Amino acid sequence: MIRRSVLLGTGSALPRRAVSNAELAETVDTSDEWIVERTGIRNRHIASDDETTATLAIDASRRALEAAGIDASEIGLIVLATATPDQTFPATATKVQAALGINDCVAFDVAAVCSGFLYAVSVADAMIRAGTASKALVIGSETFSRIMDWEDRTTCVLFGDGAGAVVLGAEESEDGARGILASKLHADGRHNAMLYVDGGVSTTGTVGKLRMKGKEVFRHAVVNLAAVMGETLAEIGLTAADVDWVVPHQANARILDATARKLNLPAEKVVMTVDRHANTSAASVPLALDVAVRDGRVKPGDLVVLEAMGGGFTWGACVLRV
Ligand code: UT7
């Protein structure tokens, strides 16, 4: 028998307030035309004061549990990926746990910025296969609006807030055909200065603002994402031709297009939500996955590849049979 982590349900949540490019252009020296042409972004959601990384994560988690048809009390593990936690500590995962009324389970955050959800899924999968838990909530939730320099047009037009969550459950089967089949993670800290926040607890004592060398990040993203997808598929003897859907990190439509081209993947197989959500960092992959599951594109039996790249640099991919 093979024990695997299977996808039981997905959920997502967005802040109430949607902000169009035109609205941003009222306060920032930019235009709808520039943003759409260079990034594909048309809209993003921005959290109000009463909406936080935890509240978004809680809403997304409730929807994922409902979709999975399981009670919160069955969850034995919560892994939450974020670079914008509600507080320095405790982990935002424990706030989700408390709100869901789970009195005892394993709960912690992981920090791998835009690749955070891939790291979280990989860790949760390993813990499920090891027997630590049989049902897990894996969440990506962010409020990047709180670390934006709203006077820096090269970054503030690119990001948005939101959360996505999945419920994973252990399943034992003869063939192990369903569930997470392979995942690969990478990090290369030589590139810290390409994408970072200029503040922190033990340096400035401030929260800081996001800084990015966009062109450099773009170049590395296309190369690293195509490579890690190929590497992850190859580990289980598959190629891009076997893939039904790619659910990528939603940073820039041009990165998604260029990466798909490198792998000879038709654009119709790539789930794209960057136009409506912008870059929501660790939330972007589970948010896009939830959209594609709910609109009927991703169906049971489909082979799906998740991938992301972000600050660090960190990057990774995961192949699962839904
Ligand atoms: O999630 C983590 C991963 N992050 C990413 O993957 C982001 C990767 N990078 C990118 O998506 C792109 O590099 C950007 C969208 C950030 C920038 O696109 P680009 O085609 O590389 O543009 P650029 O930085 O070369 O800027 C071109 C011009 C510049 O003007 P000059 O120097 O040519 O006169 C910028 O000042 O566009 C100007 N510009 C803007 N103009 C209007 C930069 N930002 C804006 C703006 N509105 N918001």
Boltz pocket constraint, residues with backbone or C-beta under 6 A from the ligand:
constraints:
  - pocket:
      binder: B
      contacts: [[A, 29], [A, 30], [A, 31], [A, 34], [A, 35], [A, 38], [A, 39], [A, 114], [A, 153], [A, 154], [A, 155], [A, 157], [A, 213], [A, 214], [A, 215], [A, 216], [A, 217], [A, 218], [A, 221], [A, 251], [A, 252], [A, 255], [A, 279], [A, 281], [A, 309], [A, 310], [A, 311]]
      max_distance: 6.0
